[in-house]
Amino acid sequence: MTLDPHENASEYVTVEIYDQVYHLSGQDPEHIRELAARVDAKMRAVAAQSHTADSLRVAVLAALNLADELAQTASADPAMGRLRTAGLRGLLDQVLEEERKTGS
């Protein structure tokens, strides 16, 4: 029996980011979980420092922090920076689409 490499190329994975559940899809569920955990940790760190309850503000500040980390990585290793950018951009797109669908 031959397995088609494109079969099930995109699996759904459920993650929790800042107490919100998201159902995301991608080719590497473990990578999605790792990215979600990183975003969650960054949002919690920002919230702890800024003492704001507004999750949108926390998300924007966390995104700025992650973008800064990414810029520093990209300048040190451009190939790694592009790879991390693509992963984070994909995750952000999925989260925003989920938010748009649910109206949250």
C-alpha positions as CSV (number, residue, x, y, z in Angstrom):
1,M,0.0,0.0,0.0
2,T,1.4,3.4,-1.0
3,L,0.7,6.5,1.1
4,D,-0.1,9.7,-0.7
5,P,2.0,12.4,0.8
6,H,-0.7,15.0,0.1
7,E,-3.4,12.9,1.9
8,N,-4.2,14.5,5.3
9,A,-1.6,17.1,4.5
10,S,-3.5,19.5,6.7
11,E,-4.6,18.3,10.2
12,Y,-6.7,20.2,12.7
13,V,-5.3,20.8,16.1
14,T,-7.0,22.4,19.1
15,V,-4.9,24.9,21.0
16,E,-5.6,27.4,23.8
17,I,-4.1,30.9,23.6
18,Y,-4.7,33.3,26.4
19,D,-7.7,31.3,27.6
20,Q,-9.3,31.1,24.2
21,V,-9.7,27.9,22.3
22,Y,-8.7,27.8,18.6
23,H,-9.1,25.0,16.0
24,L,-6.2,25.5,13.6
25,S,-5.0,23.5,10.7
26,G,-1.6,22.8,9.2
27,Q,0.8,20.2,8.1
28,D,2.6,19.9,11.4
29,P,0.3,19.8,14.5
30,E,3.2,19.7,16.9
31,H,4.7,22.8,15.4
32,I,1.3,24.6,15.7
33,R,1.2,23.6,19.3
34,E,4.6,25.0,19.9
35,L,3.8,28.3,18.2
36,A,0.5,28.5,20.1
37,A,2.4,27.9,23.4
38,R,4.9,30.6,22.5
39,V,2.1,33.1,21.7
40,D,0.3,32.2,24.9
41,A,3.4,32.6,27.0
42,K,4.2,36.0,25.4
43,M,0.7,37.3,25.9
44,R,0.7,36.2,29.5
45,A,4.1,37.9,30.1
46,V,2.9,41.1,28.4
47,A,-0.3,41.0,30.5
48,A,1.6,40.5,33.7
49,Q,3.8,43.5,32.9
50,S,1.2,45.9,31.6
51,H,-1.7,45.0,34.0
52,T,-4.3,45.4,31.2
53,A,-7.4,43.2,30.9
54,D,-8.0,44.1,27.3
55,S,-7.0,41.0,25.3
56,L,-6.7,42.9,22.1
57,R,-4.1,45.2,23.6
58,V,-2.3,42.3,25.1
59,A,-2.3,40.5,21.7
60,V,-1.0,43.6,19.9
61,L,1.8,44.1,22.5
62,A,2.7,40.5,22.3
63,A,2.8,40.7,18.5
64,L,5.1,43.6,18.7
65,N,7.4,41.7,21.1
66,L,7.4,38.7,18.8
67,A,8.1,40.9,15.8
68,D,11.0,42.4,17.5
69,E,12.4,39.0,18.4
70,L,11.9,37.9,14.8
71,A,13.6,41.0,13.4
72,Q,16.6,40.3,15.6
73,T,16.7,36.7,14.5
74,A,16.3,37.7,10.8
75,S,19.2,40.0,11.0
76,A,21.4,37.4,12.6
77,D,20.2,34.5,10.4
78,P,18.1,35.5,7.4
79,A,17.0,32.0,6.4
80,M,15.8,31.2,10.0
81,G,14.1,34.6,10.2
82,R,12.1,33.9,7.0
83,L,11.1,30.4,8.3
84,R,10.0,31.8,11.7
85,T,8.1,34.7,10.0
86,A,6.2,32.3,7.8
87,G,5.2,30.1,10.7
88,L,4.1,33.0,12.9
89,R,2.3,34.7,10.0
90,G,0.4,31.5,9.3
91,L,-0.7,31.1,12.9
92,L,-1.7,34.7,13.1
93,D,-3.8,34.4,9.9
94,Q,-5.6,31.4,11.3
95,V,-6.3,33.0,14.7
96,L,-7.6,36.2,13.0
97,E,-9.8,34.1,10.7
98,E,-11.2,32.2,13.7
99,E,-11.9,35.5,15.5
100,R,-13.6,36.9,12.4
101,K,-15.8,33.8,12.1
102,T,-16.8,33.7,15.7
103,G,-17.1,37.5,16.2
104,S,-15.0,37.2,19.4
